[in-house]
Amino acid sequence: MLELSLLGPLRVESPRGEVRTTSTKIRQVLALLALESPSAVGIDRIIHELWPLRPPKSAVGTIQTYVYHLRKQLAEHVGCGTKVLATVNNGYLLALDPGSIDARRFEQVVRDGRAVLDAGHAAEASRKMDEALAMWHGAALADVRQGPSLDAEAVRLEGLREAALELRVQADLEQEHLPEVIPELQALIRRYPLRERFHHQLVSALNRAGRRADALSAYRHTCRVLNEELGLDPSDELRRLHQIVLTGQTRTPALEGR
């Protein structure tokens, strides 16, 4: 059974050891097939991924050669490369269980954690999100050249990673882990200054901790950042939180739409 890691450098592991793919283009093909598995990827899409501007006349034949070499490498580790990498309707399919691809496992654990949090089980949700976030070992597809499809998928996965961070912080907030959450949020805001939800969570955490002046200062900072960087006003949700802080309430509602 193969195990593919995409949440960081691309790695392919088998019971016989690592499947080493050094060709830049072959790694692109493998990453694209893995991200679409168990669906097939048409050869036209592969061509656009590898040569988005000016594909060579030999593109189809070149991709067939890449697939031949990839199958050969896979066969050395799993016995029959054509069973793992099949030709399907003018395209190719990487026949793997979604659980063998870290990006798919990550998405499933995040979905499970969100459902658990919505059901009111904050401690379990926090553990789920920690499990999901531990699957990351750097930027998605960190050492893979990215054409249009892979670039879009890397951006999407990073967005899910940030959402998982938000959910894990929210779970910790609901458990009143304020001494740990506040400095973590301050660090996350430095890393993701335009992610409004982290700002919302920081204002909420400071207010819950009885630090009303700091919460108001954090709100003003958020307004300034959003205006200067994006030309935006704070969301209705954040403005409602601001009103709660102004009235002196220390309990704040959970974020909407989490």
Summary of the structure (lengths in Angstrom):
residues: 258
radius of gyration: 22.6
end to end distance: 35.4
largest distance: 69.4
contacts: 804
relative contact order: 0.10
helix: 62%
strand: 7%
